[in-house]
Amino acid sequence: MAGRMDGRVALVTGGASGIGRGCCLRFAEEGAAVMVADVNGERAEAVVGEIIALGGRADSVVVDTSSAESVDAMVTATVSAFGKVDACVAAAGISHAGYVSREIEDQRGQDRMDRDDMLMLDKSIESWRRVLDVNLTGVMLTDTAVARQIAKQGDGGTIVNIASVAAMTALTGSADYCVSKAGVWMLTKCLSLELARHKIRVNAVGPGYIKTSMSGAAVSYDKWVSARVRETPLRRLGEPVDIANACLFLSNDESSFVTGEIIFPDGGVTAAWRA
Ligand SMILES: NC(=O)c1ccc[n+]([C@@H]2O[C@H](COP(=O)([O-])OP(=O)(O)OC[C@H]3O[C@@H](n4cnc5c(N)ncnc54)[C@H](O)[C@@H]3O)[C@@H](O)[C@H]2O)c1
């Protein structure tokens, strides 16, 4: 049976772990050649090994998405390995504030999110800048470098940016993360207008609470899990493949008339917040 990504080359940032890794595996399963791009080269290589063991095609590249030079080198490495880029998922991200870690430190009598250094009046400028550099500027650098390459190829392509439910709601102690993700959502809409002339569709995915290493510490804490499950109408945490399937839809021709859109695979969390 034909795969939905047959003949395509997909570049996934943050591909070594969690949602990015889920996209790498799912896209490879559907026939894409996959470039696994991550700041953690060893873990990226391990994902390449998993894909090759399943009979797929993959390579890896070390990148710091907050650096323009590094991002340009990542695109060059993808073209050297596979000849082109058709699809990109920008999943690299960090969460200093760790909104997903809410309540973790309850065990020690203090809610992490209410700790002074998490709140804006005391948050360090370095911490603010790092979250914005990776989560927002990093996505912009990735999108524009990939778009320049796809425009040169001339046949169009797709970009999917990983935002978050935090793009839609304000969370105490997570202003940097929320602002970065709201920025990713608006960047997606702006780029969809500018890149349509190059037949490049740009969409976003806003995950709810997903089991990954970003939420790892929290997921091992029963009180956190039960609170998040109660908040989620479908009554479970998400798996990386739940997000990868949404990214897959936005990266193949089944979504050929969809651009500038955001999908929230969140088990219904944001349904109650929307107009
Ligand atoms: N886990 C959740 O519940 C959740 C919810 C909403 C949104 N998200 C978003 O999903 C994306 C993926 O997160 P995840 O949960 O899979 O986390 P994760 O920590 O498992 O994976 C993130 C990956 O990004 C890589 N990375 C970090 N900084 C980088 C940089 N500067 N350059 C290149 N790679 C870098 C890390 O090495 C890691 O492999 C993030 O953008 C995150 O904000 C996660």
The ligand as a Gaussian input file, in Angstrom:
#p B3LYP/6-31G(d) Opt

LIG

0 1
 N        4.822000      17.533000      26.296000
 C        3.762000      18.319000      26.313000
 O        2.814000      18.123000      27.090000
 C        3.666000      19.478000      25.340000
 C        2.485000      20.198000      25.286000
 C        2.361000      21.251000      24.404000
 C        3.412000      21.575000      23.563000
 N        4.564000      20.893000      23.628000
 C        5.633000      21.294000      22.693000
 O        6.028000      20.188000      21.897000
 C        7.377000      20.369000      21.453000
 C        8.155000      19.100000      21.742000
 O        8.217000      18.918000      23.167000
 P        8.264000      17.489000      23.859000
 O        7.208000      17.456000      24.872000
 O        8.348000      16.424000      22.821000
 O        9.640000      17.647000      24.654000
 P       10.982000      16.817000      24.654000
 O       11.811000      17.484000      25.685000
 O       10.709000      15.366000      24.751000
 O       11.602000      17.107000      23.203000
 C       12.115000      18.358000      22.834000
 C       13.338000      18.126000      21.947000
 O       13.811000      19.415000      21.496000
 C       15.215000      19.387000      21.559000
 N       15.709000      20.762000      21.667000
 C       15.591000      21.600000      22.730000
 N       16.193000      22.767000      22.452000
 C       16.698000      22.663000      21.202000
 C       17.443000      23.536000      20.368000
 N       17.786000      24.764000      20.771000
 N       17.782000      23.117000      19.126000
 C       17.439000      21.873000      18.720000
 N       16.746000      20.990000      19.465000
 C       16.399000      21.392000      20.693000
 C       15.545000      18.555000      22.790000
 O       16.872000      18.075000      22.763000
 C       14.502000      17.455000      22.692000
 O       14.986000      16.363000      21.938000
 C        7.897000      21.602000      22.199000
 O        7.858000      22.701000      21.324000
 C        6.914000      21.767000      23.338000
 O        6.844000      23.102000      23.778000
 C        4.728000      19.845000      24.496000

